[in-house]
């Protein structure tokens, strides 16, 4: 008796005996897991301890097991604890005789942590799939917008502001810009391209953005807690400012009658287990938190807030892309986002960014030099006929002769033939067959000094970073205006 008592009372799994729909025996681990004393457990019908969505399944298996039938073993279900929390339990059960009557002996293991990791993994997979779809849509839309923007730029080139169509064309251009803003947010979620990565003092960046935001929101109280010795981060300042602004706007909209937003910064070292839970590498991170005193979110909403176009706001009051772009940008910087929220208790977003060092330093703020305009022959490479047509006309307006190629292979063949006359190659990064990177490498093999301006409906990413290091002169994202194209070309031509 002493031997078995020691085994049962010190077991790491909850051990229970079920009989007549009640728990007639339980060990200390069961009391700890389920959150009730032994006396209270014996009084509660055990089906009330089961989550309503799992109750029918568990009771059906219980009845089958009591009748002597074989059932699934083990299986998992959710337990409602005495503190109101949900715990995932994995149970192995066997039919026994207890005080001369049939009963179920159950061994229940707490697998809540494992379930959370599985949920995070599946969520990451789902977000990656959604991101791939969102990125593809944004890329294709940007190619269409490129055609509209290009033709509008051409029409505006020689029009005086007094022309009857001038204002209408400017309105079309503004609409294109609005569409481009939406696709940038989608790409922020899908790919989160980094344009200008540099060493940054996050305290300084957050302090500047916070003061700008609070100046226009008199109904809000802003509380700021900055760690003095905050580690540096290597980030795209503009995109991290976008992350911060989106989190502030989300907090503001959660407090229609006003409230308090608290921003906090700190240094964090993530061990292997914590890093695995966040799906990042172990190491040193800078964390900044944005907390509001708003209405909060239920668990179902929290599961979907980072999905593009998911919104709880009224029609016309949100696109559902703000938090999606937050997620994409932070993930692309090698970081993670966590959210903690309860209904009517407010919400906290924790953003983790990899640390670059432990001493705040000066930020680099150099601008590319201006080059003199040099007319010549441009090789324009794109698989979209619309982009080739409008691009040819835009280059003609700028005073350049144009040769076009509809694929990477054609571009290499044309360049071999005209390498002595081509001043610049404008190269689309995403093409079927031979893509932009392979095309670039072959162009460089023909002439190592070839000048290339990369172009894409996607934002800059690791691939364009690699090509810049190999010698590509710059990048321009579709859709772009005529003068924007001119400035980028001049900069690349000037070296």
Buried (B, 14 or more C-beta within 10 A) or exposed (E): EEEEEEEBEEBEBBBBBBBEEBBBBBBBBBBEBBBBEEEEBBEBEBBEBBBEEBBEEBBEBBEEBBEEEEBEEBBBBBBBBBEEEEBBBBBEBEBEEBEEEBBBBBBBBBBBEEBEBEEBEEBEEBBEEBBEEBBBBBBBBBBBBBBBBBBBBBBBEEEEEEEEEBEEBBEBBEBBEEBBEBBBBBBBBBBBBBEEBBBBBBBEBBBEBBEEBBEEBEEBEBEBEBBEEBBBBBBBBEBBBBBBBBBBBBBBBBBEEEBBBBBBBBBBEBEEEBBBBBEBEBBBBBBBBBBBBBBBBEEEBBBBBBBBEBBBEEEEEBBBBBBBBBBBBBBBBBBBBEBBBEEEEBBBBBBBBBBBEEEBEEEEEEEEEEBEBEEBBBBBBBBBEBBBBBBBBBBEBBEBBBBBBBBBBBBBBBBEEEBEEBBBBBBBBBBEEBBBBBBBEBBBEEBEEBBBBBBBBBBBBEBBBEBBEEBBBBBBBBBBBBEBBBBBBBBBBBE
